[in-house]
Structure formats: C-alpha cells, structure tokens
C-alpha cells in the first residue's frame, strides 16, 4: 500500500490502479486442457497494461477490487447509476475517465475471484448487451468485439472462462448482421472492423477471449 499512498501524495491523481496489476490463473482440474490454460493465462494477461481511456471504448479492463479513488472524484463523476443492473462499473469508469486522470500502480492490492455463479459468466449475453448499450450511449458506437461476444453468447451457452468457446462462421454472420443494425450510421467503420477481427477469429480454432 506504500506505493498507492505515494502516488496520491506525489501526483495529485484522483484514481489509481485502473487496471490489473498481477494475474494468477487457478482453475479446477476438471478443465484439464493445457493448451487452453496457457491461452487463458495469456489472454487475461492483456489486463497488465497502463491505463488508456481509449481502451474503454472497446473493453472494461479495470479490476474494481484493486481500484481506489477519492470521494470527491466519485461524486464529480456522478456516482454509480443504480438504474443499471449490469455494467454499473463500466459506465462509471467511462464517466470518471472523462473527468480525471487514472493511473495503474504495480502493487498487489486485491484479489478478484472468478466463479461459475458470477453474473459475468452466468449471464453472458445480458452482460454483453449491457456493455453494447453503455458504449453506444457514451461513444455512439458498439465495437465488433462486444457485438460478437453478445452473438456468441446467444448461440453458445458455455461461459467462455471455465468452458472454452470456439469461433464459428455462424457467430460471425450474426455479429455482422446485428452489428450493422446497431451501427447503421457508421457501417463502413463497422464492416472494416468485422473483416479485420474475422480474419483473426476464423483463421484457427483457438478459443475466444473471455470479455466483459
């Protein structure tokens, strides 16, 4: 916690540790796929990055148990929107990042546990749908990654964390159709994103990255 206090005192930053500082993946033996475990560890390690508000336009990567902020910043950002059942933190981080500088601290501050009963895993389609609505409200655009995640969750009941989810042409086709409807004012941008992401997802049979 000494590093956390030092950041507050020296920089005047209102919010610290807006990201994941360390990741240890400990999954049940029942999964038993070494390739998947290696992939999952690598995928989650993408959270080990410095804070960039642009990243919030596509992903909620902030680990909230390890995030600290001043009361004044919390109030200025409008606090949590209690009318949202899902994505309260995502909506709040976006509003907060529009008003304050957030910084990542490389100290071990908290632990976040993934379990099958978590809303993020149990209600995947609803979580992705909420993220799409939030991103449209703030940025006027829903990225392919969130659109594809939603469509994938509609077609595949697996949770994408404990149970790997594979890409498929059917999920991609639905994502193109649904995303075009959601982003009809920015079709060239969305279709360009679809082509780029599809080349990656359909190239091999690697599992999909679990997203918020």
C-alpha positions as CSV (number, residue, x, y, z in Angstrom):
1,X,0.0,0.0,0.0
2,X,3.0,2.3,0.3
3,X,3.2,2.7,-3.5
4,X,-0.5,3.6,-3.5
5,X,-0.1,6.3,-0.9
6,X,3.0,7.7,-2.7
7,X,1.0,8.1,-6.0
8,X,-1.7,10.0,-4.2
9,X,0.8,12.3,-2.4
10,X,3.1,13.0,-5.3
11,X,1.0,13.2,-8.4
12,X,-2.4,14.6,-7.3
13,X,-4.0,11.7,-9.2
14,X,-7.6,11.1,-8.3
15,X,-7.9,7.5,-9.2
16,X,-5.2,4.8,-9.0
17,X,-4.7,1.2,-10.1
18,X,-7.1,1.5,-13.0
19,X,-6.1,-1.9,-14.4
20,X,-4.9,-5.3,-13.4
21,X,-1.5,-5.5,-11.7
22,X,-0.9,-9.2,-11.5
23,X,-2.8,-12.3,-12.6
24,X,-2.7,-15.8,-11.2
25,X,-4.9,-18.3,-13.0
26,X,-6.0,-21.2,-10.8
27,X,-8.7,-23.3,-12.5
28,X,-10.2,-26.6,-11.4
29,X,-8.6,-29.8,-12.6
30,X,-11.8,-30.7,-14.4
31,X,-10.8,-28.4,-17.3
32,X,-7.7,-30.4,-18.0
33,X,-6.6,-28.7,-21.3
34,X,-3.1,-27.5,-21.0
35,X,-3.3,-25.5,-24.3
36,X,-6.5,-23.8,-23.1
37,X,-4.9,-23.0,-19.7
38,X,-1.9,-21.5,-21.4
39,X,-4.1,-19.4,-23.8
40,X,-6.3,-18.2,-20.9
41,X,-3.3,-17.1,-18.9
42,X,-2.0,-15.2,-21.9
43,X,-5.4,-13.7,-22.7
44,X,-6.0,-12.4,-19.2
45,X,-2.5,-11.0,-19.0
46,X,-3.7,-8.4,-21.6
47,X,-5.0,-6.6,-18.5
48,X,-1.4,-5.9,-17.5
49,X,-1.3,-2.6,-19.3
50,X,-1.1,1.1,-18.5
51,X,-4.4,2.9,-18.3
52,X,-5.5,4.4,-21.6
53,X,-9.1,5.9,-21.8
54,X,-9.3,4.9,-25.4
55,X,-9.3,1.2,-24.3
56,X,-12.6,1.8,-22.6
57,X,-14.2,2.2,-26.0
58,X,-14.0,-1.5,-26.5
59,X,-13.4,-3.2,-23.2
60,X,-13.9,-2.8,-19.5
61,X,-10.4,-3.9,-18.3
62,X,-10.4,-2.3,-14.8
63,X,-10.2,-4.6,-11.9
64,X,-12.5,-2.8,-9.4
65,X,-11.5,-4.6,-6.2
66,X,-8.0,-3.1,-6.7
67,X,-9.1,0.4,-7.6
68,X,-9.0,3.3,-5.3
69,X,-10.4,6.8,-5.7
70,X,-11.1,10.0,-3.8
71,X,-14.6,10.7,-2.6
72,X,-14.6,14.0,-4.5
73,X,-13.8,12.2,-7.8
74,X,-16.6,9.7,-7.1
75,X,-19.1,12.5,-6.6
76,X,-18.0,14.6,-9.5
77,X,-18.4,11.6,-11.9
78,X,-22.0,11.2,-10.8
79,X,-21.5,8.1,-8.6
80,X,-23.0,4.7,-9.7
81,X,-26.1,4.6,-11.9
82,X,-28.3,2.4,-9.7
83,X,-30.7,2.0,-12.6
84,X,-28.3,-0.3,-14.3
85,X,-28.5,-3.9,-13.3
86,X,-25.3,-4.8,-15.3
87,X,-22.3,-2.8,-16.3
88,X,-22.5,-0.3,-13.4
89,X,-18.8,-0.3,-13.1
90,X,-18.2,0.1,-16.9
91,X,-20.5,3.1,-17.1
92,X,-18.8,4.6,-14.1
93,X,-15.2,4.1,-15.3
94,X,-16.1,5.8,-18.6
95,X,-17.6,8.8,-16.9
96,X,-14.7,9.0,-14.4
97,X,-12.1,8.8,-17.1
98,X,-13.7,11.7,-18.9
99,X,-13.1,13.9,-15.9
100,X,-9.9,12.6,-14.2
101,X,-6.6,11.0,-14.8
102,X,-6.4,7.3,-13.9
103,X,-3.1,5.5,-13.2
104,X,-2.0,1.9,-12.8
105,X,0.1,1.0,-9.7
106,X,2.2,-2.1,-9.9
107,X,1.5,-3.2,-6.3
108,X,-0.5,-6.3,-5.3
109,X,-3.6,-4.7,-3.8
110,X,-6.6,-7.1,-4.1
111,X,-7.8,-10.4,-5.4
112,X,-10.7,-11.0,-7.8
113,X,-12.3,-14.4,-7.9
114,X,-13.9,-15.9,-11.0
115,X,-16.7,-18.4,-10.2
116,X,-19.5,-20.0,-12.2
117,X,-22.2,-18.1,-10.3
118,X,-20.7,-14.7,-11.2
119,X,-23.0,-12.5,-13.4
120,X,-20.2,-12.0,-15.9
121,X,-20.2,-15.7,-16.6
122,X,-23.7,-16.8,-15.7
123,X,-25.5,-14.2,-17.8
124,X,-23.0,-13.6,-20.7
125,X,-25.5,-12.4,-23.3
126,X,-27.1,-9.9,-20.9
127,X,-23.6,-8.7,-19.8
128,X,-22.5,-8.1,-23.4
129,X,-25.9,-6.5,-24.3
130,X,-25.4,-4.1,-21.3
131,X,-21.9,-3.2,-22.5
132,X,-23.2,-2.5,-26.0
133,X,-25.9,-0.2,-24.7
134,X,-23.3,1.6,-22.5
135,X,-20.8,2.1,-25.3
136,X,-23.5,3.4,-27.7
137,X,-24.7,5.8,-25.0
138,X,-21.2,7.2,-24.4
139,X,-19.5,6.9,-27.8
140,X,-22.2,6.4,-30.3
141,X,-20.7,3.2,-31.5
142,X,-20.6,-0.5,-30.5
143,X,-17.3,-2.3,-31.4
144,X,-17.2,-5.6,-33.1
145,X,-15.7,-7.3,-30.1
146,X,-18.7,-6.6,-27.9
147,X,-21.2,-7.4,-30.7
148,X,-19.5,-10.7,-31.5
149,X,-19.4,-11.6,-27.8
150,X,-23.1,-11.0,-27.5
151,X,-24.0,-13.0,-30.6
152,X,-21.6,-15.8,-29.5
153,X,-23.3,-15.9,-26.1
154,X,-26.7,-16.2,-27.7
155,X,-25.6,-19.2,-29.8
156,X,-23.3,-20.9,-27.3
157,X,-24.3,-21.5,-23.6
158,X,-20.7,-22.1,-22.4
159,X,-19.3,-19.5,-20.1
160,X,-16.1,-18.7,-22.1
161,X,-13.9,-18.9,-19.0
162,X,-14.2,-22.3,-17.4
163,X,-15.5,-23.7,-20.7
164,X,-13.8,-22.6,-23.8
165,X,-15.9,-21.1,-26.6
166,X,-14.9,-21.7,-30.1
167,X,-15.4,-19.2,-33.0
168,X,-17.7,-20.2,-35.9
169,X,-19.0,-18.7,-39.2
170,X,-22.5,-18.7,-37.8
171,X,-21.5,-16.4,-34.9
172,X,-19.6,-14.2,-37.2
173,X,-22.6,-13.9,-39.6
174,X,-24.9,-13.0,-36.8
175,X,-22.4,-10.4,-35.5
176,X,-22.2,-8.8,-38.9
177,X,-26.0,-8.6,-39.2
178,X,-26.7,-7.5,-35.6
179,X,-23.8,-5.1,-35.5
180,X,-24.8,-3.5,-38.8
181,X,-28.2,-2.8,-37.3
182,X,-26.7,-1.3,-34.1
183,X,-24.1,0.7,-36.1
184,X,-26.2,1.7,-39.1
185,X,-24.8,5.2,-39.0
186,X,-21.2,4.0,-39.2
187,X,-21.4,1.0,-41.5
188,X,-18.0,1.4,-43.2
189,X,-16.3,1.6,-39.9
190,X,-18.1,-1.5,-38.5
191,X,-17.6,-3.6,-41.7
192,X,-13.9,-2.8,-41.7
193,X,-13.7,-3.9,-38.1
194,X,-15.6,-7.1,-38.9
195,X,-13.2,-8.0,-41.7
196,X,-10.2,-7.5,-39.5
197,X,-11.5,-9.4,-36.5
198,X,-12.9,-12.2,-38.6
199,X,-9.6,-12.9,-40.2
200,X,-8.2,-13.5,-36.7
201,X,-11.1,-15.5,-35.2
202,X,-11.8,-17.7,-38.2
203,X,-8.1,-18.3,-39.0
204,X,-7.8,-21.1,-36.4
205,X,-9.7,-23.0,-33.8
206,X,-8.3,-21.1,-30.8
207,X,-10.8,-20.3,-28.0
208,X,-12.4,-16.8,-27.8
209,X,-11.0,-14.3,-25.4
210,X,-13.4,-14.0,-22.4
211,X,-14.6,-10.4,-22.3
212,X,-16.8,-8.3,-20.1
